[in-house]
Amino acid sequence: MVQDLKRLLDVARADLPSWLSVAVSDPRDPQSPLFPVEEAAIARAIVARRKEFSAGRVAARSALSAFDLVDIAVPMAEDRTPVWPAGIIGSITHTDTACVAVVARNRDARSVGIDLEPLTPLPPETVTQVCSLSELQCLPDAPLIAARRIFCAKEAAYKAQYALSNTLFDFKMLTYGHNSRGAPHLRFDKPVPPFIRGDRLALRQWTGFGLILSLVTLPVLHDAL
Ligand SMILES: CC(C)(COP(=O)(O)OP(=O)(O)OC[C@H]1O[C@@H](n2cnc3c(N)ncnc32)[C@H](O)[C@@H]1OP(=O)(O)O)[C@@H](O)C(=O)NCCC(=O)NCCS
């Protein structure tokens, strides 16, 4: 539910990067008009897909308006990624009842990935595809809730890394863990250029109000002086 998502974002607010614009929408709201290029992307889609896609574009436009980018189309590329305006990075996620879009200027981050999931147990038969026992033990939750949190974290990390690697991979490519200060990350277990084995993607994750929200941002690389 969008109200629950807004409550969770209120909790998250203090830990969200100041340069990140966040907007939400409700896939159950009457659909807003799409740009022709967006409409073409879902011309043959079923109603549920139209609703989530449309909600994503509503949230994306709302998030973009923070940078004075108004009435901007966000086409879908052939690989299904959103095509952001020049100089902008972003990410979209939806459930049946809530949608979030985040955008930022590319001078503030190289890439961003967001994922929203229900705070419910992951189906037991899925767990071994998503994570190992040692990953589950990193979290204090019951195992199937921990597995859902790791699933959500890996989906956000996958989206963030994809902008750089253009590579599709399965859940075993990333390992969930913590650094010595307890900050969570996803670690590459094999090289996926430009990422090398051992590279860590820092994770922010919030749970509550029946939801899990994961955010992965990749920092801008600065040339050595
Ligand atoms: C992309 C993917 C992660 C989407 O996750 P999901 O939980 O099904 O759906 P979400 O609502 O969270 O996200 C969907 C949005 O992600 C975005 N998206 C799609 N493909 C993407 C990609 N390769 N990279 C970044 N974002 C992508 C789109 O904006 C999409 O919404 P839209 O089509 O309405 O614009 C998933 O469908 C997928 O392709 N997975 C690949 C395999 C995988 O999951 N590997 C394990 C990860 S470690």
The ligand as a Gaussian input file, in Angstrom:
#p B3LYP/6-31G(d) Opt

LIG

0 1
 C       15.003000      -6.381000     -13.585000
 C       14.440000      -7.212000     -12.465000
 C       15.503000      -7.257000     -11.374000
 C       13.145000      -6.537000     -12.013000
 O       12.753000      -6.949000     -10.764000
 P       11.235000      -7.241000     -10.329000
 O       11.266000      -7.444000      -8.848000
 O       10.671000      -8.277000     -11.194000
 O       10.422000      -5.949000     -10.653000
 P       10.537000      -4.481000     -10.070000
 O        9.164000      -3.942000     -10.066000
 O       11.307000      -4.389000      -8.813000
 O       11.408000      -3.738000     -11.172000
 C       10.959000      -3.630000     -12.467000
 C       11.615000      -2.428000     -13.090000
 O       13.020000      -2.605000     -13.142000
 C       13.518000      -1.883000     -14.257000
 N       14.406000      -2.771000     -14.959000
 C       14.112000      -3.758000     -15.816000
 N       15.233000      -4.365000     -16.216000
 C       16.254000      -3.747000     -15.605000
 C       17.659000      -3.928000     -15.621000
 N       18.253000      -4.867000     -16.362000
 N       18.422000      -3.084000     -14.891000
 C       17.857000      -2.110000     -14.152000
 N       16.521000      -1.913000     -14.080000
 C       15.741000      -2.724000     -14.801000
 C       12.337000      -1.396000     -15.059000
 O       12.158000      -0.025000     -14.782000
 C       11.199000      -2.215000     -14.511000
 O        9.963000      -1.547000     -14.485000
 P        9.211000      -1.077000     -15.827000
 O        9.392000      -2.181000     -16.825000
 O        7.797000      -0.874000     -15.415000
 O        9.926000       0.182000     -16.233000
 C       14.102000      -8.667000     -12.856000
 O       12.913000      -8.737000     -13.541000
 C       15.165000      -9.282000     -13.719000
 O       15.220000      -9.071000     -14.925000
 N       16.056000     -10.044000     -13.087000
 C       17.177000     -10.596000     -13.762000
 C       17.711000     -11.765000     -13.076000
 C       17.896000     -11.574000     -11.646000
 O       17.013000     -11.207000     -10.926000
 N       19.097000     -11.902000     -11.195000
 C       19.385000     -11.906000      -9.811000
 C       19.806000     -10.630000      -9.298000
 S       21.240000     -10.835000      -8.309000

